[in-house]
Amino acid sequence: MTYTAAAALGVVVAAVLDLFVFRVGLLKRVVFWATYPIVVFFQLLSNGILTGRNIVMYDPDAIIGWRLVYAPVEDLVFGFAMVLLTLDLWVWWGRRSN
């Protein structure tokens, strides 16, 4: 499985968990979308440093090749899934503890 396919699958899984399993619904909230650019800024900053200095390198056959601030776009997709799932679990566990 390529990094592109794994990142896309991660977004689908995170979205399904958000909307149908945990029923948190962050994807439906304006506050999520309004604050997500802050996460993207710092993700681009750190990815730009790591990939721009060749600390992290990607196999060209595993990515589609589009880059943003040196990092493959798949990193943004994967990061989105990771942040969404982390926030979903935070809210879901918080609801369960109450």
C-alpha positions in Angstrom: 0.0 0.0 0.0 1.4 3.4 -0.9 1.6 6.3 1.5 -1.1 8.0 -0.6 -3.5 5.1 -0.2 -2.8 4.8 3.5 -3.4 8.5 4.1 -6.6 8.4 2.1 -7.8 5.3 4.0 -6.9 7.1 7.3 -9.2 10.0 6.5 -12.1 7.8 5.5 -11.7 5.7 8.7 -11.4 8.9 10.9 -14.4 10.4 9.3 -16.5 7.3 9.7 -15.5 7.0 13.4 -16.3 10.7 13.9 -19.7 10.7 12.3 -21.0 7.2 12.9 -19.1 5.3 15.6 -18.2 7.9 18.3 -20.9 10.3 17.0 -18.8 13.3 18.0 -19.4 15.1 14.8 -16.4 17.4 14.7 -16.6 17.4 11.0 -19.9 19.2 11.3 -18.7 21.9 13.6 -17.6 25.3 12.4 -15.2 25.7 15.3 -13.2 22.6 14.1 -12.8 24.1 10.6 -12.1 27.6 12.0 -9.3 26.3 14.2 -7.8 23.6 11.9 -5.7 26.1 9.9 -3.7 26.7 13.1 -2.8 23.0 13.1 -2.0 23.1 9.4 0.3 26.0 9.9 2.4 24.2 12.5 2.3 21.0 10.5 3.6 22.7 7.4 6.3 24.4 9.5 7.6 21.2 11.1 7.2 19.1 7.9 9.0 21.8 5.9 11.9 21.7 8.3 12.1 17.9 8.4 11.7 17.3 4.7 13.5 20.5 3.5 16.7 19.4 5.4 16.3 15.8 4.3 15.8 14.5 7.8 12.7 12.7 6.6 12.7 11.5 3.0 9.9 9.8 1.0 10.1 7.1 -1.6 8.9 8.9 -4.8 7.1 5.7 -5.8 5.0 5.8 -2.6 3.6 9.3 -3.0 1.9 11.2 -5.8 4.6 13.9 -5.9 2.7 17.0 -5.0 4.5 18.9 -2.3 3.7 21.9 -0.1 6.5 23.5 1.8 8.8 20.5 0.8 6.4 18.0 2.4 4.2 15.6 0.3 0.5 16.5 0.4 -0.1 13.0 1.9 1.4 14.4 5.1 -1.4 16.9 5.3 -4.0 14.2 4.6 -2.5 11.9 7.2 -2.1 14.7 9.7 -5.8 15.6 9.3 -6.8 12.0 10.0 -4.5 11.9 13.0 -5.8 15.2 14.5 -9.4 14.3 13.9 -9.1 10.9 15.5 -7.2 12.3 18.5 -9.8 15.0 19.1 -12.7 12.5 18.6 -11.2 10.2 21.2 -10.6 13.1 23.6 -14.3 14.2 23.4 -15.6 10.6 23.4 -13.6 9.6 26.5 -14.6 12.8 28.2 -18.3 12.2 27.6 -17.9 8.6 29.0 -16.2 9.8 32.2 -19.0 12.1 33.0 
